[in-house]
Amino acid sequence: MQFIDLNAQYLRIKQKVDERINAVLQHHRYIMGPEIDELEQKLAQYVGTDFCISCSSGTDALLLPLMAWGIGPGDAVFTTPFTFIATAEVIRLVGATPVFVDIDPKTFNIDSGALYDRVKQVAAENKLTPRVVIPVDLFGLPADYAGIDQIASEFDLLILEDAAQGFGGRIDDRRAGSFGMAAATSFFPAKPLGCYGDGGAVFTNDPQLHSELVSIRVHGEGRDRYSNDRIGLNARMDSIQAAVLLEKLEIFPDELKKRQKIADSYHQQLEGKVLTPGSPEKFHSSWAQYSILFENTHSRDINRDNLAKHQIPSAVYYPMPLHLQKAFEDLPYKQGDFPIAEDISSRILSLPMHPYLEESDIIKISSLISQY
């Protein structure tokens, strides 16, 4: 059994993917080929934004808007400690200060009430300038953007949506990637929409930001490749990855339906045995991960070992919140500062989740968990 079965997906679209890749091999425009423009147009149409800027990774997708906005030393950027390091890593890369906020115990996303208190506190201290909030659409579920929008409006904050795991998720009819002034997503192979390498994209409705992102993506390019208007990055997506994504995007809506069906089956099989993930009303997850909570660490670890004995993979996302990581030890945080994130990290376990998981697999996994 695979945690994420990329081979089953490839076999479904093999002929079309091979044809797309072969077309790149024939025209030899391996960087910024015609597939890039086609993909950006289709992604923007899918998400519902005016612009999409493809790039080399989800990390660069987060970094590019911060650079365009001029975020740097003395600026406070608010985010969750319960996420992959890239979310906070980019804050340090531009010289700004990550300010962590605890999470909601049900959604695992940033707690908008706690966010309000933290922003107000930082503003009152007057040591850092509140500039940006980066909510994370964790495991595929969009964050509380209604609450976050109100806070951003009151304190004049920019919102950068981290939809690295959230692509395909939505609130009512509005899709992840369309919230905030800009949104970043990742096409890492394990993501709901993944390529065959690294890749990412930024979404926005701001034409000025779009223009600056296009420049920063290619070394701050101006009127031509040897005219540089600003300091930038080498953050382009290659044409082969775009070719792969174009074919995967065609089956993506169907795969989302399959993910939801699998999540529903997990819910049914595991009800009453562990705490299963839920979605607030009108929120729809893309189920990048299916993560359950055990009563304590010991119970989680026993169950994980039992699954492994039966060749069933699982993963812990995330075993250590960011505020306790060595990379951020210079920040004024300690054990106990974010009790909900710390508690969740000690009890959470992610089970196999992909569109090609069989019902018999779900029953097997669930029955093994019920034994403990």
C-alpha positions, 0 to 999 in steps of 0.5 A: 500500500502506498501513502500516495500512489503516484504510479496509479495516477500516471498510468491513468494519464500516461499517454497524454503526459508522454505526448506533452513531454515529448512535445517539449523535447521536440521544441526544445524550449525547456525554460519558459516554453509555451506550456508555461503561458498555457498553464498560467492561464488555466490555473488562473481560470480555475482559481478565479484570479486575474493572474497566475505566475508560475515559479520553481517551488512553493517556497519561492511562491511564498518568497516572491510576494514578500520581496515585491512588497518590500518586507524586511528588517523591522517588519512582523509577519504573523503565521502559525507554528504548526506548518512546514518550515517553508512558511516561516523560512521565507520570512527570515529570508527577507530579514523580517521577524516571524510572529507565531500564533496558536492554532484552532484545535479543530481545524489545525489552522491559525486561530483568528481570535488569537491572531487579533490579540497577537497583532494588537500586542505587537502593535502596542509594543512598537518594536516591530511593524505589523505588515503581513499575515500568512495563514496556512490552508493546512492539510487542504482546508482553507483558513478562516479568511472572514476573520482574518480579513477583518483583522487585516483591514483593522491593522492594515496588514497584507494577507499572503495565503499559503495554499501549498497544501490547499489547492482545490479546497474552497470556502463556499464557491470560492477556491483556495488561491483566491484569498488575500492580496496574493496566494502561493501554492506548491506543485511538489509531487505529493500535493493534491496537484503535483508535478514530477519535480518542484514547482509552484505558483502565485495568484493575485488580482493586482496588476502591479504586483503581477508585473513585479513578480514576473520581473523578480522571478527572472533575476529582476528582469526589465525590458530584456534579460540584460536589463535588471530593474531590481534584485530578483531570483532564478525562480522559473518553472521548467516547461516539462513540469508545466506540461505534466501539470496541464494533463493533471489539471484535466483530471483534477476535479475528478480526483477531488471528488475521489478524495472526498469520497475516501475521506467520507469513508475514513470518517465512517470507519473511524467514528468513535475510535479516534478524533477525525478531521472535520470542516466548518460549514461551507468549508471544503478540503482538498484532503492533501492529508487525512490526519487523525488525533489519538488520546495521547502520544503513546496511543499514537505511536502504538497504532503507528507501529501496528500499521507499519507491521502490516506494511501500511505507511503513515506520517506525523505532520508535524512532530515539532512546531516551528517555535521549538525548532533549532532554526528559530531558537533566537526568537523569544519562544519556549515550550508551552507558548503555543499549547494547542500546536504542541498538543496536536503535534504529540497526538496527530497521525496522517493516514494514506490519502490519494484518489486511488485508495481502495475501499478495502484499504480503508477498511483494513487501516481502520480495523487495525486502528480499532484494535488499539 
